[in-house]
Amino acid sequence: MDDAGHLSVLLDEALKLLAPKGKQVIIDCTVGLGGHAEAMLESSGDETHLIGIDLDESNLLKTKERLVRFGRRVRLFQANFADLEDVMEAADVASADVILADLGMSSTQVDDPSRGFSFQTDGPLDMRFGTEGQTAAELVNTLGEVELADIIYRYGQERHSRRIARAIVRARNRERIERTGELARIVAGAIPRKSGVRHKIHPATRTFQALRIAVNGELQNLERLLEKIPGLMSVGGRAAIISFHSLEDRLVKQAFAAAAETGAYRLLNRKPITGGAVEIYRNPRSRSAKLRAVERIR
């Protein structure tokens, strides 16, 4: 656990699959607060070097402090992991022995009201991992009703997407929607009370997920990363992805299966690895985490 109380998901399982050791190049595509990175550096030799990538500048500053004891073994880059090839070129690295991407959000992002990822505490409707691009407020207040419904349905798998989009448009016609609490109330009011959603998760959960994915182009960026990973691995190198919802896991499963079909790669686990009871108890956010890994064999 780091100073902010963030727990690295499937840490032991990832270390076992990736087995970093000796003179290797490790790339943590979503270095976050440095939990996985620190563990991989500790379990490998002094000749192992790590490249850490993250869009979130505040996370990178915290990670820099956390990993300072490893000195020149660590280089950090503020970038999108979809641009992995460019980062490797900037780092003068041709291939990697270990590649890890944890697609989950850090607790510092979720729990910071100013970032707008959560409706648990009211804040501005932002949802960007970085500082560029449209905010969630801009999407909510400018997209057409049909396009908005499509995003909520496709990325949030929300069956009440049309009702929610209609309610959002009605509300914004009266006054621009700027706050997370306001949007959560609009969404909750649009979902029928008799639907089972209200008894399982907050009715705005899927809509917030959908908007976050759309704002950050998460699935498109993941597809770009998955396309590049096989060609950037050393022979004997391993790559692992930790996903948190079915849309991500499906992309990872398909990409790794396609790589294995070429005969140059092998799946390290046929079924996704999930958290055990103890980890889920300590960190409820790990409940939906799934780990898949692949190895380059020639």
C-alpha positions as CSV (number, residue, x, y, z in Angstrom):
1,M,0.0,0.0,0.0
2,D,1.3,3.5,-0.8
3,D,1.1,6.6,1.3
4,A,-2.3,7.5,-0.2
5,G,-3.8,4.2,0.7
6,H,-3.8,2.9,-2.8
7,L,-3.5,-0.9,-3.2
8,S,-1.9,-2.3,-6.4
9,V,-4.3,-4.8,-7.9
10,L,-3.2,-8.5,-8.5
11,L,0.4,-7.5,-7.5
12,D,1.6,-11.0,-6.6
13,E,-0.1,-12.6,-9.6
14,A,1.4,-10.1,-12.0
15,L,4.9,-10.6,-10.5
16,K,4.6,-14.4,-10.8
17,L,3.5,-14.2,-14.5
18,L,6.0,-11.6,-15.6
19,A,8.9,-12.9,-13.5
20,P,11.2,-9.9,-14.0
21,K,14.9,-10.8,-13.5
22,G,18.4,-10.1,-14.6
23,K,19.4,-7.5,-17.2
24,Q,15.9,-6.6,-18.5
25,V,13.9,-3.6,-19.7
26,I,10.6,-3.3,-17.9
27,I,7.9,-1.0,-19.2
28,D,5.0,-0.1,-16.9
29,C,2.5,1.5,-19.3
30,T,0.3,2.8,-16.5
31,V,2.8,3.4,-13.8
32,G,0.2,5.3,-11.6
33,L,1.5,5.6,-8.1
34,G,4.3,3.1,-8.7
35,G,3.1,0.1,-6.8
36,H,3.7,-2.5,-9.5
37,A,6.8,-0.7,-10.7
38,E,8.4,-0.7,-7.2
39,A,7.6,-4.4,-6.8
40,M,9.1,-5.4,-10.1
41,L,12.3,-3.4,-9.5
42,E,12.6,-5.0,-6.0
43,S,12.2,-8.5,-7.4
44,S,14.7,-8.1,-10.2
45,G,18.4,-7.5,-10.4
46,D,20.3,-4.2,-10.2
47,E,20.8,-4.3,-14.0
48,T,17.0,-4.1,-14.7
49,H,15.7,-0.8,-15.9
50,L,12.1,0.4,-15.8
51,I,10.3,2.9,-18.1
52,G,7.2,4.3,-16.5
53,I,4.4,5.9,-18.5
54,D,1.4,7.9,-17.3
55,L,-0.8,10.7,-18.5
56,D,-1.4,12.0,-15.0
57,E,1.3,14.5,-14.0
58,S,0.3,14.4,-10.3
59,N,0.7,10.6,-10.3
60,L,4.1,10.9,-11.9
61,L,5.4,13.4,-9.3
62,K,4.4,11.0,-6.5
63,T,5.9,8.0,-8.3
64,K,9.1,9.9,-8.9
65,E,9.5,10.3,-5.1
66,R,8.5,6.7,-4.4
67,L,11.1,5.3,-6.9
68,V,13.9,7.8,-6.3
69,R,15.9,5.1,-4.4
70,F,16.3,3.2,-7.7
71,G,18.2,6.1,-9.2
72,R,19.0,5.8,-12.9
73,R,17.2,2.4,-13.2
74,V,14.0,4.4,-13.6
75,R,12.8,6.8,-16.3
76,L,9.4,8.3,-16.2
77,F,7.4,9.7,-19.2
78,Q,4.2,11.7,-19.2
79,A,2.5,10.2,-22.3
80,N,-0.4,8.1,-23.5
81,F,0.4,4.4,-23.5
82,A,-1.0,4.2,-27.0
83,D,2.2,6.0,-28.0
84,L,4.4,3.3,-26.5
85,E,6.6,3.1,-29.6
86,D,7.4,6.8,-29.4
87,V,8.2,6.6,-25.7
88,M,10.6,3.7,-26.4
89,E,12.3,5.6,-29.2
90,A,12.7,8.6,-26.9
91,A,14.2,6.3,-24.2
92,D,16.5,4.7,-26.9
93,V,15.0,1.2,-26.3
94,A,14.3,-1.1,-29.2
95,S,12.4,-3.9,-27.3
96,A,11.1,-4.7,-23.9
97,D,11.4,-7.9,-21.8
98,V,8.4,-7.0,-19.6
99,I,5.4,-4.9,-20.4
100,L,2.6,-4.3,-18.0
101,A,-0.6,-2.2,-18.2
102,D,-3.0,-1.9,-15.3
103,L,-6.1,-0.3,-16.8
104,G,-7.6,0.7,-13.5
105,M,-7.7,4.1,-12.0
106,S,-5.7,5.1,-8.9
107,S,-7.5,5.9,-5.7
108,T,-6.0,9.4,-5.8
109,Q,-7.9,10.0,-9.1
110,V,-11.2,8.5,-8.0
111,D,-11.2,10.2,-4.6
112,D,-10.2,13.7,-5.7
113,P,-13.5,15.6,-6.3
114,S,-11.7,18.1,-8.6
115,R,-11.1,15.4,-11.1
116,G,-14.8,14.7,-11.6
117,F,-14.5,10.9,-11.9
118,S,-16.9,10.1,-9.0
119,F,-20.2,11.3,-7.9
120,Q,-19.6,10.3,-4.3
121,T,-18.4,13.8,-3.6
122,D,-19.6,16.7,-5.8
123,G,-17.0,18.2,-8.1
124,P,-16.5,19.7,-11.6
125,L,-17.5,17.4,-14.4
126,D,-14.1,16.8,-15.9
127,M,-13.0,13.1,-16.1
128,R,-9.8,13.6,-18.1
129,F,-6.7,11.6,-17.1
130,G,-4.5,14.4,-18.5
131,T,-5.1,18.1,-19.2
132,E,-6.0,18.0,-22.9
133,G,-9.1,17.3,-24.8
134,Q,-12.8,17.7,-24.1
135,T,-14.1,17.4,-20.5
136,A,-17.2,15.3,-19.6
137,A,-19.1,18.5,-19.2
138,E,-18.4,19.5,-22.8
139,L,-19.6,16.2,-24.0
140,V,-22.8,16.2,-21.9
141,N,-23.7,19.7,-22.9
142,T,-22.9,19.5,-26.7
143,L,-23.6,16.0,-28.0
144,G,-26.9,15.3,-29.7
145,E,-29.4,13.1,-27.8
146,V,-28.8,10.0,-30.1
147,E,-25.0,10.3,-29.9
148,L,-25.2,10.7,-26.2
149,A,-27.4,7.6,-25.8
150,D,-25.1,5.6,-28.0
151,I,-22.1,6.4,-25.9
152,I,-23.9,5.5,-22.7
153,Y,-25.1,2.2,-24.2
154,R,-21.9,1.2,-25.9
155,Y,-19.4,2.1,-23.2
156,G,-21.6,1.8,-20.1
157,Q,-23.7,-1.1,-21.2
158,E,-26.6,0.8,-19.8
159,R,-30.0,-0.5,-21.0
160,H,-31.7,2.8,-20.0
161,S,-29.4,4.9,-22.2
162,R,-32.1,6.5,-24.2
163,R,-34.1,7.6,-21.1
164,I,-30.9,9.0,-19.6
165,A,-29.8,10.9,-22.7
166,R,-33.3,12.4,-23.0
167,A,-33.2,13.5,-19.3
168,I,-29.8,15.0,-19.8
169,V,-30.9,17.0,-22.8
170,R,-34.0,18.3,-21.0
171,A,-31.9,19.4,-18.0
172,R,-29.2,21.1,-20.0
173,N,-31.8,23.0,-22.0
174,R,-32.8,24.7,-18.7
175,E,-29.2,25.1,-17.4
176,R,-25.7,23.9,-18.4
177,I,-24.7,20.8,-16.5
178,E,-21.3,21.4,-14.8
179,R,-21.2,19.2,-11.6
180,T,-20.9,15.5,-10.9
181,G,-23.6,15.6,-8.3
182,E,-26.0,17.3,-10.6
183,L,-25.4,14.7,-13.4
184,A,-25.8,11.8,-11.0
185,R,-29.2,13.2,-9.8
186,I,-30.4,13.6,-13.4
187,V,-29.4,10.0,-14.3
188,A,-30.9,8.6,-11.1
189,G,-34.1,10.3,-11.9
190,A,-34.3,8.9,-15.4
191,I,-34.0,5.2,-14.3
192,P,-37.3,3.5,-13.3
193,R,-37.5,2.8,-9.6
194,K,-38.6,-0.8,-10.3
195,S,-35.4,-1.6,-12.2
196,G,-33.0,-3.8,-10.4
197,V,-30.2,-1.4,-11.0
198,R,-31.0,0.7,-7.9
199,H,-30.5,-2.3,-5.6
200,K,-27.1,-3.4,-7.0
201,I,-25.1,-0.3,-7.9
202,H,-25.8,3.4,-8.0
203,P,-27.9,4.2,-11.0
204,A,-25.3,6.7,-12.4
205,T,-22.4,4.3,-12.2
206,R,-22.6,3.0,-15.8
207,T,-23.2,6.4,-17.3
208,F,-20.1,7.8,-15.5
209,Q,-18.1,4.9,-16.8
210,A,-19.3,5.5,-20.3
211,L,-18.5,9.2,-20.2
212,R,-15.0,8.6,-18.8
213,I,-14.2,6.1,-21.5
214,A,-15.4,8.5,-24.2
215,V,-13.6,11.5,-22.8
216,N,-10.3,9.6,-22.7
217,G,-10.7,7.5,-25.7
218,E,-9.9,4.5,-23.5
219,L,-10.9,1.6,-25.8
220,Q,-9.3,3.2,-28.9
221,N,-6.0,3.8,-27.0
222,L,-6.1,0.2,-25.7
223,E,-6.6,-1.1,-29.2
224,R,-3.5,0.9,-30.3
225,L,-1.5,-0.4,-27.4
226,L,-2.5,-4.0,-28.1
227,E,-1.6,-3.7,-31.8
228,K,1.9,-2.5,-30.9
229,I,2.9,-4.8,-28.0
230,P,3.8,-8.0,-29.9
231,G,6.2,-6.1,-32.2
232,L,7.9,-4.4,-29.2
233,M,8.6,-7.5,-27.1
234,S,12.0,-9.2,-26.9
235,V,12.1,-13.0,-27.6
236,G,11.3,-14.5,-24.2
237,G,9.6,-11.3,-23.2
238,R,6.2,-11.2,-21.4
239,A,3.3,-8.8,-21.5
240,A,0.4,-8.6,-19.1
241,I,-2.8,-6.5,-19.0
242,I,-5.1,-6.0,-16.0
243,S,-8.5,-5.0,-17.2
244,F,-11.6,-3.9,-15.1
245,H,-14.6,-4.4,-17.3
246,S,-15.8,-6.7,-20.1
247,L,-15.2,-4.2,-22.9
248,E,-11.5,-4.0,-22.0
249,D,-11.1,-7.7,-21.3
250,R,-12.6,-8.7,-24.6
251,L,-10.1,-6.6,-26.5
252,V,-7.2,-8.1,-24.5
253,K,-8.4,-11.6,-24.9
254,Q,-8.9,-11.3,-28.7
255,A,-5.5,-9.5,-29.2
256,F,-3.5,-12.1,-27.2
257,A,-5.3,-15.0,-28.9
258,A,-4.5,-13.5,-32.3
259,A,-0.8,-13.2,-31.3
260,A,-0.8,-16.8,-30.1
261,E,-2.2,-18.0,-33.4
262,T,0.9,-16.8,-35.3
263,G,3.0,-19.3,-33.4
264,A,5.4,-16.7,-32.2
265,Y,3.6,-16.1,-28.9
266,R,2.0,-18.3,-26.3
267,L,-0.7,-17.5,-23.8
268,L,0.5,-17.7,-20.2
269,N,-3.1,-18.2,-18.9
270,R,-6.1,-19.5,-20.9
271,K,-8.6,-18.0,-18.4
272,P,-8.2,-14.6,-16.8
273,I,-6.6,-14.5,-13.3
274,T,-8.8,-12.7,-10.7
275,G,-8.4,-11.6,-7.2
276,G,-8.8,-13.9,-4.2
277,A,-11.1,-13.4,-1.3
278,V,-8.5,-11.7,0.9
279,E,-7.5,-9.2,-1.8
280,I,-11.1,-8.4,-2.6
281,Y,-11.8,-7.9,1.1
282,R,-8.9,-5.5,1.5
283,N,-9.5,-3.8,-1.8
284,P,-13.1,-4.0,-3.1
285,R,-12.1,-2.3,-6.3
286,S,-10.1,-5.4,-7.3
287,R,-13.4,-7.4,-7.5
288,S,-13.7,-6.8,-11.3
289,A,-9.9,-7.1,-12.1
290,K,-8.8,-9.6,-14.7
291,L,-5.2,-10.4,-15.6
292,R,-4.1,-11.9,-18.9
293,A,-0.6,-12.5,-20.1
294,V,1.3,-13.6,-23.2
295,E,5.0,-14.5,-23.9
296,R,7.0,-14.2,-27.1
297,I,8.6,-17.5,-27.8
298,R,10.4,-16.8,-31.1
